Structures are given as structure tokens and as C-alpha cells.
Amino acid sequence: MSNNTIATNTVYVNESPLVFLVGSAPILNFNYLGSGTLTTGTYALYRNKTSTATGNLTISGRTAVTPAISLTLPGDYELYATITDNSVVRVKAVRIMVRKLGVY
């Protein structure tokens, strides 16, 4: 498992797409600038435009953290993190490409 910081106050993560191999289980951190309280964090993961997982984010200070996300099949994924930041709902997204070794 790896712990990856991937976003700071962006709607769509500029560093995306992230590329992982099949079988990876990354933990993704979404950082939020500013002050105040983050609450009600959830995420939704889609593979090839089909929902594959949803759940809650762990909040620590101004960072929302996903649990380990199991990437067991190759394909194009999108992860959406929704958080309430001082009563304002914010959504961040990241594209994830999962490839297998060899020819895809």
C-alpha cells in the first residue's frame, strides 16, 4: 500500500491521470487549503463509467483520506471525493488508469 497526496484545492486533480498496475491498493489524500472544519466526506469510484465502490473518507485536519482502494481489474477509473468544508460542498476528482503487465 502507498499513501499518495494528490490534490490541493483543485476541482480536477492536475496530476491525473495516475497510473497503477492491476492489484494495486492505493490510499489517496485530498488536501484542502484554508481553515475551519471538514465534515461528511464520501467517495465514489467508477470503472469504465460503471460504479464499483463507494464509502466514507477519513478526515484529519484539512485532509480527507480514502481507504485502500482495490484496483483488481484493468481499465479507466474515476474517483470522486465529496466533502463539506465549512457548510460548502466541494467535489474533487482524479482519473486512474489501471494497466496489467504486458500488452493491454
C-alpha positions as CSV (number, residue, x, y, z in Angstrom):
1,M,0.0,0.0,0.0
2,S,1.1,3.5,-0.7
3,N,-0.2,6.8,0.7
4,N,-0.4,9.4,-2.1
5,T,-1.2,13.1,-1.7
6,I,-2.9,14.1,-4.9
7,A,-4.8,17.3,-4.7
8,T,-4.8,20.7,-3.1
9,N,-7.8,22.9,-3.8
10,T,-8.4,21.8,-7.3
11,V,-11.7,20.7,-8.8
12,Y,-10.0,18.1,-11.1
13,V,-6.6,16.9,-10.0
14,N,-3.9,18.4,-12.2
15,E,-1.6,15.5,-11.7
16,S,-4.0,13.0,-13.1
17,P,-4.3,10.5,-14.6
18,L,-2.5,8.4,-12.1
19,V,-1.3,5.0,-13.5
20,F,-1.2,1.8,-11.4
21,L,-0.8,-1.8,-12.1
22,V,-3.6,-4.4,-11.6
23,G,-3.6,-5.5,-7.9
24,S,-2.6,-2.1,-6.5
25,A,-4.4,-0.7,-3.5
26,P,-3.5,3.0,-3.2
27,I,-4.6,5.3,-0.4
28,L,-5.4,8.8,-1.7
29,N,-5.2,12.0,0.2
30,F,-7.1,15.1,-0.7
31,N,-5.8,18.3,0.9
32,Y,-7.9,21.4,1.4
33,L,-6.4,24.9,1.9
34,G,-7.9,27.3,4.4
35,S,-9.3,26.9,7.9
36,G,-12.3,25.5,9.5
37,T,-13.8,22.1,9.8
38,L,-14.1,19.4,7.1
39,T,-17.1,17.1,7.6
40,T,-19.2,14.5,5.8
41,G,-16.6,13.1,3.4
42,T,-17.6,10.4,0.9
43,Y,-16.1,8.9,-2.2
44,A,-17.4,7.1,-5.3
45,L,-15.2,5.0,-7.6
46,Y,-16.2,4.3,-11.2
47,R,-14.5,1.8,-13.6
48,N,-15.3,2.4,-17.3
49,K,-18.2,4.6,-16.3
50,T,-19.7,1.9,-14.0
51,S,-19.9,2.4,-10.2
52,T,-17.6,0.0,-8.5
53,A,-17.2,1.3,-4.9
54,T,-18.5,4.0,-2.6
55,G,-17.6,4.8,1.0
56,N,-16.6,7.3,3.6
57,L,-13.4,9.4,3.7
58,T,-11.4,9.7,6.9
59,I,-10.9,13.3,7.9
60,S,-7.8,14.5,9.7
61,G,-7.5,18.3,10.0
62,R,-7.8,19.7,6.4
63,T,-7.1,16.3,4.7
64,A,-9.6,13.8,3.5
65,V,-8.2,10.2,3.1
66,T,-9.7,7.3,1.1
67,P,-9.4,3.8,2.5
68,A,-7.2,1.4,0.4
69,I,-8.9,1.2,-3.0
70,S,-8.6,-2.2,-4.6
71,L,-7.8,-2.0,-8.3
72,T,-8.2,-5.6,-9.3
73,L,-9.2,-5.1,-13.0
74,P,-7.6,-3.2,-15.8
75,G,-9.4,-0.2,-17.1
76,D,-10.1,3.5,-16.7
77,Y,-11.3,4.6,-13.3
78,E,-12.5,7.9,-11.9
79,L,-12.7,8.7,-8.2
80,Y,-14.8,11.5,-6.9
81,A,-14.3,12.8,-3.3
82,T,-17.1,14.9,-1.9
83,I,-16.5,16.9,1.3
84,T,-18.4,19.5,3.3
85,D,-16.0,22.4,4.0
86,N,-17.5,25.0,6.4
87,S,-21.0,24.2,5.0
88,V,-19.9,24.3,1.4
89,V,-19.9,21.1,-0.6
90,R,-16.7,20.5,-2.6
91,V,-16.1,17.8,-5.1
92,K,-12.6,16.7,-6.3
93,A,-11.9,14.1,-8.9
94,V,-9.0,12.1,-10.1
95,R,-8.6,9.8,-13.1
96,I,-6.8,6.5,-12.6
97,M,-5.6,4.2,-15.3
98,V,-5.0,0.6,-14.3
99,R,-2.9,-1.4,-16.6
100,K,-1.7,-5.0,-16.5
101,L,1.8,-6.1,-17.3
102,G,2.4,-6.9,-20.9
103,V,0.1,-5.9,-23.8
104,Y,-3.1,-4.2,-22.8
